[in-house]
Amino acid sequence: MKPTDLRGILQYVPHFREKAFVISLDGGIVADENFANIVLDIAVLRSLNIRVVIVHGASAQIRAMAEQQGLTPSDFDGTGVTDAATLNLALTAASRVTQEILEGLATQDLRAACPNAIVAHPMGIIHGVDHLFTGKVERVDSELIHALLQQGIIPVIPPLGFDGEGRTYRVNSDAVAVAVAEALKAVKVIYITTYEGLFKQGRLFHQILASDLEQWLAQNRDDFQPSTLSKAIHAAAACRAGIPRVHIIDGRVDEALLTEVFSNEGIGTLVYANEYQQIRRALKKDIPNILKLIRPAMETDELMRRTRASIEKSLSDFYLFEIDQNPVGCVALHVYPETGKGEIACLCVKPSHENQGIGRKLVQYAENKARELGLRELIALSTQSFMFFKSKAGFQEGTPDDLPAVRRERYEHSGRKSKVLIKKLQ
């Protein structure tokens, strides 16, 4: 499915209509030639009655202005010390970026405004270092933002905060996005950057459970690339604050925003809270999706051939792993009650979601079901994935004699010569 395919988009609309998305644009993306396409994507979101709030950074512009003026700013991203000279650069750069965003939105007939909605206070003295004009978000004027959204106006929020006495502080835009999303009870924070997503030790993570991300950050945050560290920290913080999903995507890719929002594969990194994934029993309406899911594995002879009729006959044995109500994996648990054995069958994970632990979770789920049923042993037959069952799921190699009689008859008739794997259940 192409991200612009109307049928693909419409299946998500009921979930997102009248919900708030906080879109955080890095300054480098606003300056990129693809920014006009991002604005088009935002226009699509608004046409679907999705409430959009834009937060932006300005570090790329501050860096460029500093080079032009021969200055060395004390901080670029709003996390270090902001002296008076850097604050002046930040004010000018942020104003320019805000103006460019407003102009871009105007080309799509989208109304927008820049509110002074971020109330900040000084970050203060940390480890003996006075951070001067670097601020920390104290609260968000959510009433003001809601008033704009109710009028169909897109709030555009710069990386600046204000205290009660009219002083301006520079704040980190990643933190602003989290604070705004929490105040609005947004369903998504979308960081649009100039890199593919979150990397750890050179590996791009397409999906990360928020608790896993927090654990990795606590153990060794140096494993993350410096350019992605702030996004990682604030993505985890957003989920902890109740935001279900945080996306980190490369805004230089055409249709990146629509692809990330309206397809379950996405293109960047998704950080999600626990409720994001679900394993459930398959229903009759799921049969076409099961066939679509397992067809590639059947064609390579990794799975034995199954028809719609055969799946429907044993449908109550099938379970689906869903992401955003889209099946990305399946497994079946066939029970042989007279022998106290169960068979894990038709284990399959969509290629775009492999190597993310989904197969192991499906096997564990089936194993738990087998224990609930009082089964004493699990079996699995595999021609190509037997090492997974042995190394990841704790199975041992058996023989055809370990199969129930009715299953052994089908095994011999198939001619597939699958390896037989067994696991005793205590």
N, C-alpha and C positions, 0 to 999 in steps of 0.2 A: 504493500500500500504506500502510495506517495502521501507525504504529510498534507498536501493540499487536496487530496481526494475528499470530496464532501462527505461521502458515506463514512469514511474513517473518522473524520472530525465529529460528525453528528453523534456518534456513540458516546463521546465524552461530554457533550453539552449538558445533559441533565445533571452530571456530577459537579460541573463548574459554574453553571448559571448563577449569577448574583453573588458569587464568591469572590473574595479578594485575592489577587496575585500581587506580590511585591517584586518588581523587576529592578534589579540592581545593575546598573551599567558602569563598567570601568571607564575611566576617562579615555583610555586608549581605544575602546570600541566606538565611542562617539566620534573619534577622529578617523575611524576606519572607513574605507570606501563602501563597506557593506552596511553601514549604519542605516542608509535609506531603506534597505530591505528589512532590517529589524523594525523600523517604524511601520512598514507595511504589515508585518506579523502582529504588531501591537494593535493595529487597526482591525485585523481579523478577530483578535481576542475581544475587543470592544464591541464588534458587531454581533458577538455571541453573548452579549450581556455579562461578560466577565469584567469585574471591577479592577482596574489596573492602577497601581501606584508606582511611580518611577523614583528610585533613589539613584544618585550617581556619584562617582568619584571624580578626581581631577588630578591624580598624581602624574599622569603622563603630560598633562598640560603644564603643571608646575615645573616638572623637569625641563621641558622645552623652553619655558620662559626663563628659567634660571640660567640655562646655557646661553641664551641670547643676551642676557644681561651680565654674564660673567659672574654670577652669584653661586654660592654653595649653600643651598637650603639645609637647615638643621634636620629636616624630616620631610619625606615625600608622601607617606601614606596615612598620616594622621594618628600614628601610634607612638611616635617618639616625641622629642622636644620640639615645640613650635615657638620659635622666637618671633619678635615683631616683624622682621624682614620676611620670614617664611609666611606669617599670617597675611601680610599684604599680598604676597604672590598667590596664596590660597584664595583670597577674596577675589582677586582679578580672574584667576583661572576658573574658579567655580562659577563665577558670573558668566564667563564666556561659554562654558559647557552647558549651563542651564539655558542660555539663549539659543544655542545650537539645537538642543532638544526641543525647545518650544517651537523653533522654526520648522524642524522636521515634522513634528506633530501637526503643525498648521498645514503642511502640504497634503495631509490626509483628512483635512477638515475635522481634526480632533481638537476639542477645546482643552486647554491646560492652564495651570497656574502654579506659581512657586510660593507656597505658604511658609511662614516662619513657625513651623509646627514642632521643631526640636528644641526642647528646653534642656540646657546643658549646664554643667558646673565644671570648674577646673579639675583636671585629673590630679593635680597637686604634686606633692613631693614623693617620689618613689625611689627607694634605696638611696636616699640622699640627693636625688636629682630633681630639681624643680622643672616640671614640664611646661611651665609658663602658659601659653595660649592653646595648649592641647586640652580638649574637653572630653567629657564623658556624658553620655545621654542620661539625663535625670528622669525625664518623662516625655511622652509624645502627646501633643494636643490632638487626640483622636477625634474629638468633637469637630474640630476644624476640618480635618481630613474627611470625615464622614459627610460633612456638609457639602464639600466639593464633589465627592463621589455621587451623592444623591442628585446633584445638578448635572451629572454627566461630564464632570470636569476631571481631567487627570492631574493629580498632584505631582509636581516634580520637585523633589527634595534634594538640596545640595548637601555636601559634607560639612555643614556649618550648624552650630547650635548657639542659642542665645540665653543669657541669664536674665533674671528679673530686673537688672539695672541696665540692660541694653548692651552688655558686653558680648562680643562675638568670640566663639571658640571653634577651633578646627576639630572635627570629630571624624573617626574612621567610618567610611561609607558602609563597610561590611556590617559594622555594629549598628549603624543607623537602620539598615534594612531589617535586621533581626528585631530591633526595638519597635519599628513601625509594624512589622508583621504580627508581633505579639499583641500590640495594642489593638489592631484591627481584627484579630483572630483570623488571619489570612490562612489559606489552605496551602499556599506555595510561596517560597522565596526562590527566585531564579537569578543566580549570579551569571551575568553575561560578561565574559572575559576575553583575553587574547591567547588563551591556551585551552587544551582539549578537556581538561578536568583535573581531578585530584590524582597525583602520582605519589607512590610510596616506594622508594628504592627502585625507581625507574619503571614501575608497573602502573598502568592506568587502571583505576577502579571504576567500573561502569555502575556498580551499585554497592553501597556500604550501609550496613545497619548502624544507626547512630551510636548505639552502645559500644559497638566494635571500634568505631572511629574514635570515640572518647578514650577507649582503652589504649589504642595505638598512640594517641597523642600523649597520654600520661606516661607511657613506657619509654618512648623515644621519638619526640617530635622532630628531631633532626633528620629522620628518615624521609620527611616530606620536603619537597622542593621549596625553597624560601618564598618563591613567588606564589605558591599555593597555600602556604601555612595559614594565613589570615582567613582564607575561605574555609579551610578545614575546621579551624577553631570555631568560627561563627556558624558554620553549618551544623555542627554538633550542638552548639548553644541554642540554635533555633528549634531543633527537634526537642531538646530538653524543655524549651519554653512552650511546647505544645503545637508547633508547626509540623504537620504530618510529613511534608516532603520538601527537600531543598535540592535544587538542581544547579549544577555548575557546568556551563556550556561554552563552547568556542563561538563567539559572535561573528567571527570572520567567515563562517560557513553559511552559505545561502540557505534560508529556511530553517536555520538552526532552532529558533524558538518554537516554531510550529512542530517540527519533528520531535522535539523534546516533550512538548505538552501533549501532542495528539498521537503518539505511538508508544507502545509499552517498551520498545527497545531503547528509544532515545539515542542521543549521540554523545553525551558527556558523562558526568558522574551524578548519580542520584544518591543522596543521603536520606534515609527514611526511618521513621519511627516504627515500632514493632507492629502496629496495626496494618502496615502496608501490605503484608503478605498473608496468604490464607490457603490452607489445604482443606478441601471440602469434597464430599461425595459427588460424583458426576450425575448429571441429570440427562434426560433424553435429548434435550435441546443441545447438549454438549457433544453429541456424537460426531457431527461434522468437524468440530474443532479437534477432537481426539484423532480422527482420521488424518486431518491436515498436519497435526503435530507428529504423528508416527510415520507418515508416508516416506520421508527421506530415509529413515532407519530401515524401513521394510525394503526399499529399493536397493540398499547396500547389504541386505541380508543380515543386518544386525538384529532386527526383530523379525519374528515369523509373521507371515501374511495374516492379516485380519480384515474381515469385511464389515460393512455396516451391520449386517444381520448378526454376525458373531459377537460384536461388541454390545449390541442391544440385548442379546440373550444373557450376557453376564454383566450388564451395566452396573448392577449394585455392587460389583467388586471393584469398580474403578474410582480413583480419587484424582483430583486435579489440584495443581499448585497454581494459584492465581496471583497476578500482579495487576493492580487497578482493574480487577474483574476480567482480566484477560488471561487465559490459560497458557502457561509457559512450560509446564511439565505434567506428567501423569504417571500413575502406577496402578497396578491391579493386585489385589490380594485374593487369590482363589483358595478356598478352604476345602479340605478333605477331612470332614469330621470323624469319619470312621477310623482314621489313622492318627488323628491328633496333629496333622501336618497342614501347613499353609504354604502356598507358592507365591512368591513375589514375581510378578510378570509385567510385561509391557512397560518397563521403566524407560522413560524417555524425557529428555530435557531439550528445549528449543536451542539450536546452536548459538543464538545470540545471548543465551543465558547460561551457557556451560561454564564450568570452573568457578562457580559461585556458591557451591554447597547445596544447591537445590536437590540434586539427585540423592545426596546423603540424607537430607531432611525427609524426602519422600519415602526412602527405605526405612528410616527411623519411625515415621508415622505408621507405615504398614506393620512394622514390628510391634509397635505399641498396640495396634488393633489386634494383632495375633495374640498378644499376651492377654488382652481383655477377653478374648474368646476362649482362653484357656488352652491354646495350642502349645504343643511341646517342642515343635521343630519347624523351622522355615527351610524351604528349598528355593533355589533359583536356577534357571537354565540360561546359559549365555554362550554365544559364539565369539564375541569380540570384547565384551566388557567384564570378563571374569576377574581381571586384576582389580577392578573397582570393588567388586563384591568382597574380594579377599583382603585388600589393603584398607578400604574405607568403611566397610560394613561388617567386618568380623566373621565372614563366612569361610568355610574350609572346603576343600575339594572332596567330593564324594564320588559315588558311582551310580549308574542307572538302577542298581538294586535298592538305593535309598528312596526311589520314587514310589508313590502309591501305585498300585497295580494299574488303575485306569489311566494314570498319567504316564506310566512307563509304556503302555501300549501306544499312546499317541506319540511318545518320544521316538520309539522305534519306527513307527510308520512315517514320521516326518523326514527321516534321513538327514537331519541337520547336524547330527553328531555334536550337539551342544555339550559343553562341560556342565556337570551337575555340581552345584554348590549347596552346602547345608550349614545350618546354624542352630545349635541347641538353645532352647529358651528355658531359663531357670524359673 
